Amino acid sequence: MDHEGQAFDFSRKAAEHVRTIMLAPDAAPEWTRDPEKLWQRAAAVEKRMDAQEARIIDFSLPRAVPAELWEPCISHVYEPFLRMGMVMQIDIHDTLASDGGRNANVHGLATLRVIEGNEFSSRKSRAWNDIFRQRNGREVREQFAARLTRFCQDHGINYQADARPNVERDRPAPEPNLPRWNFEAFERTGEMPEALAALQEHRRRRRAWEASRSEEIEAALDLTTVEGYLRQRRRRRLSPADPAQGLPARGDRRAAILRAWHHGGWIGADTIPSISAVRFDDSRGVLWIDLKDGSTLLDLGDSIALRGRLTWSAALETAAAAERHGWTEVRVHGDQAYKDAASVAAMLRGITILNHELSPHAQAQLERLLAERAASAGQSQNPQPSQKADDSYESRFRSPNSQEVHRAITKRAFVAEPSPLLHADAEAAALNLKPSSHKTCLRRKDACRLQN
């Protein structure tokens, strides 16, 4: 009821109206806490028929803010206006958004006059108008965004307000506000006014934009997942538990890797069934081991890395390379599949894994393989059944590794002077001992027998 006795009925908003909050300076009289009395006095003090009695200051509540924090959040956002001397009526409306979520809006009405004593001032505060006109209202919008963001940060809510226009944020233009008579005319006549038709077209375009935006976000998430998976695959490696066992000095890598590979000798790739090529990168100090199944091992001296697809042969050769280096405890890095495969292969060789626990499937596979190894050892009649069982087991699941091939085609001989390969700096000599083929090595053996 206004000051002239005219009644206004807003009962149609009752379903969406949540509550009314009155905000006033601390020294304001008691009648400022009553909405009806407040606006009756605000209207009565005006002399002109077309005088403005209040200023509308609205904003939307973030969905992340829970309902129990709505009132303190609103008080925090509107606090600067109270310090200026404004009295405000705040109404919270909660409706259903187009996406099915909550759409909580805050509708604020602010007085235009300061309170002097127990009444409104006879003059309006024109300085308040200048505040809302600064940069076409951008100053107030940025103030709202900053205070809303600060409140969310203080209460542990993940929300960042943005006061920039929609065009600067790559978003569609805001929905235009139409007078109610457009909707009433459409209900009465069945013919859609031009403004209402434009609104429907705007909503259609907005829905299309939201759908394409959702697809873009989903594609970006998928891309992030794929990139993360690829980064994880590139980090597939096995390293010693003790950093002292590694060889961070690049100058020592070549000699150390060659010593680990076949005790200083070198074997051609054509003599190793599971390896297609072996090459040493002098500039990086890396031994590249290309397997015939398409995967590649990189022996860096202080770690064994896998490039390419994961295979059981690659896992076994990785564990064999770690054993050649003398690593008894290792750490495995990479994705779950690689960790399981490399861990099982290493455990079969008695190498302890410190940083990974096998998945139930991998644990079952390990137990099955160990049981088969134990059964093979029990059936052997050799005085040393365990070694024969290990050899038989290994041959079932992989081709002979390079160390086994080397031991099979070479023969140890006692010499008066130690071989230069025993020295760490004797790297060039390692290449001179590379046999051209398995037949060449056998011919050398026959020649040694004839001399003896």
C-alpha positions as CSV (number, residue, x, y, z in Angstrom):
1,M,0.0,0.0,0.0
2,D,1.5,3.3,-1.0
3,H,1.2,6.7,0.8
4,E,-1.9,7.5,-1.2
5,G,-3.7,4.3,-0.3
6,Q,-3.2,2.5,-3.6
7,A,-2.6,-1.2,-3.3
8,F,-0.1,-3.2,-5.4
9,D,-0.4,-7.0,-5.6
10,F,2.7,-9.0,-6.2
11,S,1.2,-12.3,-5.1
12,R,2.0,-13.9,-8.4
13,K,5.7,-13.9,-7.4
14,A,5.0,-15.7,-4.1
15,A,6.1,-19.1,-5.5
16,E,9.6,-17.9,-6.4
17,H,10.1,-15.4,-3.6
18,V,12.4,-16.7,-0.9
19,R,12.7,-13.9,1.6
20,T,13.0,-10.1,2.1
21,I,16.1,-8.6,3.8
22,M,16.2,-4.9,5.0
23,L,19.6,-3.3,5.1
24,A,20.1,0.1,6.7
25,P,22.9,2.1,8.3
26,D,23.4,1.4,12.1
27,A,22.0,4.9,13.1
28,A,18.9,4.6,10.9
29,P,15.5,4.9,12.6
30,E,13.4,1.8,13.2
31,W,10.9,2.4,10.4
32,T,13.7,1.8,7.9
33,R,13.3,-1.9,8.8
34,D,9.7,-2.1,7.6
35,P,9.4,-2.2,3.7
36,E,5.9,-0.6,3.6
37,K,6.8,2.3,6.0
38,L,10.1,2.9,4.2
39,W,8.6,3.3,0.7
40,Q,5.6,5.2,1.9
41,R,7.9,7.8,3.4
42,A,10.2,7.8,0.3
43,A,7.2,8.5,-1.9
44,A,5.7,11.1,0.4
45,V,8.8,13.2,0.4
46,E,8.7,13.5,-3.4
47,K,7.0,16.6,-4.9
48,R,6.9,15.7,-8.6
49,M,4.5,13.2,-10.2
50,D,7.3,11.6,-12.2
51,A,9.9,11.6,-9.4
52,Q,12.1,8.6,-9.0
53,E,11.7,7.0,-5.6
54,A,14.3,4.3,-5.6
55,R,17.2,2.8,-7.6
56,I,17.3,-0.8,-8.7
57,I,20.6,-2.7,-8.0
58,D,20.3,-6.4,-8.9
59,F,22.8,-9.2,-9.2
60,S,22.7,-13.0,-9.5
61,L,23.8,-15.3,-6.7
62,P,26.3,-18.0,-7.8
63,R,25.0,-21.5,-7.6
64,A,28.1,-22.5,-5.6
65,V,26.9,-20.3,-2.7
66,P,24.7,-22.4,-0.3
67,A,21.4,-21.1,0.8
68,E,22.6,-20.7,4.4
69,L,25.2,-18.2,3.2
70,W,22.9,-16.1,1.0
71,E,22.1,-13.4,3.6
72,P,25.7,-12.8,4.7
73,C,26.8,-12.8,1.1
74,I,24.2,-10.2,0.2
75,S,25.1,-8.0,3.1
76,H,28.8,-8.2,2.2
77,V,28.1,-7.2,-1.4
78,Y,25.8,-4.3,-0.6
79,E,27.9,-3.0,2.4
80,P,29.5,-0.1,0.5
81,F,26.1,1.4,-0.3
82,L,25.1,1.2,3.4
83,R,28.2,3.2,4.3
84,M,27.1,5.9,1.9
85,G,23.8,6.2,3.8
86,M,21.5,4.3,1.6
87,V,18.6,2.1,2.9
88,M,17.9,-1.0,0.9
89,Q,15.2,-3.6,0.5
90,I,16.5,-6.9,-0.8
91,D,14.3,-9.6,-2.2
92,I,15.6,-13.1,-3.1
93,H,13.9,-15.0,-5.9
94,D,14.8,-18.6,-6.7
95,T,13.5,-20.0,-10.0
96,L,14.3,-22.9,-12.2
97,A,16.9,-22.1,-14.9
98,S,16.6,-23.4,-18.5
99,D,19.3,-26.1,-17.8
100,G,17.3,-27.4,-14.8
101,G,19.6,-25.8,-12.2
102,R,18.8,-23.1,-9.7
103,N,18.5,-19.4,-10.7
104,A,18.8,-17.4,-7.5
105,N,18.5,-13.6,-8.2
106,V,18.8,-10.7,-5.8
107,H,16.6,-7.7,-6.4
108,G,17.7,-4.6,-4.5
109,L,15.9,-1.3,-4.1
110,A,18.0,1.6,-2.7
111,T,16.8,4.9,-1.5
112,L,17.9,8.1,-3.2
113,R,18.0,10.4,-0.1
114,V,20.1,10.3,3.1
115,I,18.3,10.2,6.4
116,E,18.6,13.3,8.6
117,G,17.3,12.8,12.1
118,N,14.1,10.8,11.8
119,E,13.2,11.7,8.3
120,F,14.5,11.7,4.7
121,S,16.6,14.7,3.6
122,S,14.7,17.3,1.7
123,R,17.3,17.0,-1.2
124,K,18.4,14.0,-3.1
125,S,22.0,12.9,-2.9
126,R,23.1,13.7,-6.5
127,A,26.6,12.5,-5.8
128,W,25.2,8.9,-5.6
129,N,24.2,9.2,-9.3
130,D,27.7,10.0,-10.3
131,I,28.9,6.7,-8.7
132,F,26.6,4.7,-10.8
133,R,27.5,6.6,-14.0
134,Q,31.2,6.1,-13.8
135,R,32.4,4.3,-17.0
136,N,28.7,3.6,-17.8
137,G,28.2,1.6,-14.7
138,R,31.3,-0.5,-15.1
139,E,32.8,0.8,-11.8
140,V,29.9,-0.6,-9.8
141,R,29.8,-3.9,-11.7
142,E,33.6,-4.4,-11.0
143,Q,33.0,-3.6,-7.3
144,F,30.2,-6.2,-7.2
145,A,32.4,-8.8,-8.9
146,A,35.4,-8.1,-6.6
147,R,33.3,-8.3,-3.4
148,L,31.5,-11.4,-4.5
149,T,34.8,-13.1,-5.4
150,R,36.3,-12.1,-2.0
151,F,33.3,-13.5,-0.1
152,C,33.6,-16.8,-1.9
153,Q,37.3,-17.0,-1.3
154,D,36.8,-16.3,2.4
155,H,34.3,-19.2,2.7
156,G,36.2,-21.7,0.5
157,I,33.9,-21.5,-2.5
158,N,35.3,-22.0,-5.9
159,Y,33.9,-19.1,-7.8
160,Q,35.4,-16.2,-9.7
161,A,33.1,-13.3,-10.7
162,D,33.7,-11.5,-14.0
163,A,32.4,-8.0,-14.6
164,R,33.5,-7.8,-18.3
165,P,30.8,-7.5,-20.9
166,N,29.6,-10.7,-22.7
167,V,31.2,-9.7,-25.9
168,E,34.6,-9.5,-24.2
169,R,34.0,-12.9,-22.6
170,D,33.0,-14.5,-26.0
171,R,29.5,-15.1,-24.7
172,P,26.1,-14.2,-26.4
173,A,24.5,-10.9,-25.6
174,P,22.2,-10.9,-22.5
175,E,18.6,-11.6,-22.9
176,P,16.5,-8.4,-23.5
177,N,13.8,-7.5,-20.9
178,L,10.4,-7.2,-22.4
179,P,7.3,-5.5,-20.9
180,R,4.8,-8.0,-19.6
181,W,2.1,-6.9,-22.1
182,N,4.0,-8.7,-24.9
183,F,3.4,-12.0,-23.2
184,E,-0.2,-11.1,-22.2
185,A,-0.9,-10.1,-25.8
186,F,0.4,-13.4,-27.1
187,E,-1.8,-15.4,-24.6
188,R,-4.8,-13.3,-25.6
189,T,-4.5,-13.3,-29.4
190,G,-2.3,-16.2,-30.1
191,E,-0.1,-13.9,-32.3
192,M,3.5,-13.3,-31.2
193,P,4.5,-9.7,-31.1
194,E,7.7,-8.8,-33.0
195,A,9.7,-8.2,-29.8
196,L,8.6,-11.5,-28.4
197,A,9.5,-13.3,-31.6
198,A,13.0,-11.7,-31.4
199,L,13.3,-12.9,-27.8
200,Q,12.5,-16.5,-28.9
201,E,15.1,-16.3,-31.6
202,H,17.6,-15.0,-29.2
203,R,16.9,-17.9,-26.8
204,R,17.3,-20.4,-29.7
205,R,20.7,-19.0,-30.6
206,R,21.8,-19.0,-27.0
207,R,20.8,-22.7,-26.7
208,A,22.8,-23.5,-29.8
209,W,25.8,-21.5,-28.5
210,E,25.6,-23.3,-25.1
211,A,25.5,-26.7,-26.9
212,S,28.5,-25.9,-29.0
213,R,30.3,-24.5,-26.0
214,S,29.6,-27.7,-24.1
215,E,31.0,-29.7,-27.0
216,E,34.1,-27.5,-27.0
217,I,34.7,-28.0,-23.3
218,E,34.2,-31.7,-23.6
219,A,36.6,-31.9,-26.5
220,A,39.2,-29.9,-24.5
221,L,38.8,-32.2,-21.6
222,D,39.3,-35.2,-23.9
223,L,42.4,-33.6,-25.4
224,T,43.8,-32.9,-21.9
225,T,43.2,-36.6,-21.0
226,V,44.9,-37.8,-24.1
227,E,47.8,-35.4,-23.6
228,G,48.2,-36.6,-20.0
229,Y,48.1,-40.2,-21.2
230,L,50.8,-39.5,-23.8
231,R,53.0,-37.7,-21.2
232,Q,52.6,-40.6,-18.9
233,R,53.6,-43.1,-21.6
234,R,56.7,-41.0,-22.4
235,R,57.6,-41.3,-18.7
236,R,57.7,-45.1,-18.8
237,R,61.0,-46.0,-17.1
238,L,62.7,-48.2,-14.5
239,S,65.3,-46.6,-12.3
240,P,67.5,-47.8,-9.3
241,A,66.2,-47.2,-5.8
242,D,69.6,-45.9,-4.8
243,P,70.6,-42.8,-6.8
244,A,74.2,-43.7,-6.2
245,Q,73.7,-46.7,-8.5
246,G,72.8,-44.4,-11.3
247,L,75.3,-42.6,-13.5
248,P,74.3,-38.9,-13.8
249,A,77.7,-37.9,-15.3
250,R,77.2,-38.2,-19.1
251,G,80.8,-38.8,-19.7
252,D,80.7,-42.1,-17.8
253,R,77.5,-43.3,-19.3
254,R,79.0,-45.0,-22.4
255,A,81.6,-47.0,-20.6
256,A,79.2,-48.0,-17.8
257,I,76.5,-49.1,-20.2
258,L,78.9,-51.1,-22.2
259,R,80.3,-52.8,-19.1
260,A,76.7,-53.6,-18.1
261,W,76.0,-55.1,-21.5
262,H,77.8,-58.4,-21.6
263,H,80.7,-57.5,-19.3
264,G,82.3,-55.2,-21.7
265,G,81.7,-57.1,-25.0
266,W,79.4,-56.2,-27.8
267,I,76.9,-58.4,-29.7
268,G,75.6,-57.6,-33.1
269,A,71.8,-57.2,-33.3
270,D,71.6,-60.0,-35.9
271,T,72.6,-62.6,-33.2
272,I,69.8,-61.6,-30.8
273,P,66.4,-63.0,-31.8
274,S,64.4,-60.3,-29.9
275,I,66.4,-57.3,-30.9
276,S,66.4,-55.8,-34.4
277,A,69.1,-53.0,-33.9
278,V,71.4,-51.6,-31.2
279,R,73.0,-48.2,-31.5
280,F,74.8,-45.8,-29.2
281,D,74.0,-42.1,-29.2
282,D,77.3,-40.4,-28.4
283,S,75.8,-36.9,-28.1
284,R,73.3,-38.0,-25.5
285,G,75.0,-40.9,-24.0
286,V,72.1,-43.2,-24.6
287,L,72.0,-46.8,-25.8
288,W,69.0,-47.4,-28.1
289,I,67.8,-51.0,-28.2
290,D,65.2,-51.6,-30.9
291,L,63.1,-54.7,-30.3
292,K,61.6,-56.7,-33.2
293,D,58.1,-56.2,-31.7
294,G,58.3,-52.5,-32.5
295,S,59.2,-51.2,-29.1
296,T,62.4,-49.5,-28.1
297,L,64.4,-49.5,-24.9
298,L,66.7,-46.5,-23.9
299,D,69.5,-47.4,-21.6
300,L,70.6,-44.2,-20.0
301,G,72.9,-45.8,-17.4
302,D,70.8,-44.4,-14.6
303,S,67.4,-45.6,-15.9
304,I,65.8,-47.9,-18.5
305,A,63.1,-46.2,-20.5
306,L,60.5,-47.6,-22.9
307,R,59.4,-45.9,-26.1
308,G,56.6,-47.2,-28.3
309,R,54.0,-49.8,-27.4
310,L,54.2,-51.9,-24.3
311,T,54.8,-55.6,-24.9
312,W,55.7,-58.5,-22.6
313,S,59.0,-58.9,-24.4
314,A,59.8,-55.2,-23.7
315,A,59.0,-55.7,-20.0
316,L,61.3,-58.7,-19.8
317,E,64.2,-57.0,-21.6
318,T,63.8,-54.0,-19.3
319,A,64.1,-56.2,-16.2
320,A,67.1,-58.0,-17.8
321,A,68.8,-54.6,-18.4
322,A,68.2,-53.6,-14.8
323,E,69.7,-56.9,-13.7
324,R,72.8,-56.3,-15.9
325,H,73.3,-53.0,-14.1
326,G,73.2,-54.9,-10.8
327,W,70.1,-53.1,-9.5
328,T,68.4,-55.1,-6.7
329,E,65.8,-52.5,-5.8
330,V,64.1,-50.3,-8.4
331,R,61.4,-47.7,-8.8
332,V,59.0,-47.9,-11.7
333,H,57.3,-44.9,-13.3
334,G,54.6,-44.5,-15.9
335,D,51.0,-45.7,-16.5
336,Q,49.4,-48.5,-14.6
337,A,49.8,-51.1,-17.4
338,Y,53.5,-50.4,-17.7
339,K,54.1,-50.5,-13.9
340,D,52.3,-53.8,-13.7
341,A,54.2,-55.4,-16.6
342,A,57.7,-54.1,-15.6
343,S,57.1,-55.0,-11.9
344,V,56.1,-58.6,-12.7
345,A,59.1,-59.0,-15.0
346,A,61.4,-57.5,-12.4
347,M,60.0,-59.6,-9.5
348,L,60.5,-62.8,-11.6
349,R,64.2,-61.9,-11.5
350,G,64.2,-61.2,-7.8
351,I,64.3,-57.4,-8.1
352,T,62.3,-55.6,-5.5
353,I,59.8,-52.8,-6.6
354,L,59.6,-50.1,-4.0
355,N,57.0,-47.7,-5.3
356,H,54.3,-49.8,-6.9
357,E,51.7,-52.3,-5.7
358,L,50.5,-54.8,-8.3
359,S,46.9,-54.7,-9.4
360,P,44.8,-57.8,-8.5
361,H,45.1,-59.0,-12.1
362,A,48.9,-58.5,-12.2
363,Q,49.3,-60.2,-8.8
364,A,47.3,-63.2,-10.1
365,Q,49.6,-63.4,-13.2
366,L,52.7,-63.2,-11.0
367,E,51.5,-66.0,-8.7
368,R,50.6,-68.2,-11.7
369,L,54.0,-67.7,-13.3
370,L,55.8,-68.4,-10.1
371,A,53.7,-71.6,-9.6
372,E,54.6,-72.7,-13.1
373,R,58.3,-72.1,-12.4
374,A,58.1,-74.0,-9.2
375,A,56.4,-76.9,-10.9
376,S,59.0,-77.0,-13.6
377,A,61.8,-77.0,-11.0
378,G,60.2,-80.0,-9.1
379,Q,60.0,-82.1,-12.3
380,S,63.6,-81.7,-13.2
381,Q,66.1,-84.5,-12.4
382,N,69.2,-82.3,-12.7
383,P,71.3,-81.7,-9.5
384,Q,70.6,-78.0,-10.0
385,P,66.9,-78.0,-10.9
386,S,66.2,-74.4,-10.1
387,Q,68.5,-72.9,-12.7
388,K,67.2,-75.3,-15.4
389,A,63.6,-74.4,-14.4
390,D,64.4,-70.7,-14.6
391,D,65.9,-71.2,-18.1
392,S,62.9,-73.3,-19.2
393,Y,60.5,-70.8,-17.8
394,E,62.2,-67.8,-19.4
395,S,62.3,-69.5,-22.8
396,R,58.6,-70.1,-22.7
397,F,57.7,-66.4,-22.4
398,R,60.5,-64.7,-24.4
399,S,63.4,-65.0,-26.8
400,P,66.8,-65.3,-25.2
401,N,68.1,-61.9,-24.1
402,S,71.4,-60.4,-25.2
403,Q,73.3,-61.5,-22.1
404,E,72.3,-65.2,-22.6
405,V,73.2,-65.0,-26.3
406,H,76.6,-63.6,-25.5
407,R,77.4,-66.3,-22.9
408,A,76.2,-69.0,-25.4
409,I,78.5,-67.8,-28.3
410,T,81.6,-66.7,-26.4
411,K,84.2,-68.6,-24.3
412,R,86.1,-67.2,-21.3
413,A,89.9,-67.6,-21.6
414,F,92.7,-66.8,-19.1
415,V,95.2,-64.3,-20.4
416,A,98.5,-63.1,-18.9
417,E,97.4,-59.4,-19.0
418,P,93.9,-58.1,-18.3
419,S,91.8,-57.1,-21.2
420,P,91.6,-53.3,-21.9
421,L,87.8,-53.7,-21.7
422,L,88.1,-53.9,-17.9
423,H,89.1,-50.3,-17.8
424,A,86.4,-47.6,-17.7
425,D,88.0,-45.5,-20.4
426,A,88.5,-48.4,-22.8
427,E,85.4,-47.6,-24.8
428,A,86.9,-47.7,-28.3
429,A,88.1,-51.3,-27.7
430,A,84.6,-52.4,-27.0
431,L,83.6,-51.8,-30.6
432,N,86.6,-53.7,-31.9
433,L,85.3,-56.9,-30.3
434,K,82.0,-56.9,-32.1
435,P,81.6,-60.2,-33.9
436,S,80.0,-60.0,-37.4
437,S,77.8,-63.0,-36.9
438,H,77.2,-66.2,-34.9
439,K,79.2,-68.2,-37.6
440,T,82.2,-65.9,-37.3
441,C,82.2,-66.5,-33.5
442,L,82.1,-70.3,-33.9
443,R,85.0,-70.1,-36.4
444,R,87.0,-68.3,-33.8
445,K,86.2,-70.9,-31.3
446,D,87.4,-73.7,-33.7
447,A,90.6,-71.9,-34.3
448,C,91.3,-71.6,-30.6
449,R,90.8,-75.4,-30.2
450,L,93.2,-76.1,-33.0
451,Q,95.9,-73.9,-31.4
452,N,95.4,-75.6,-28.1
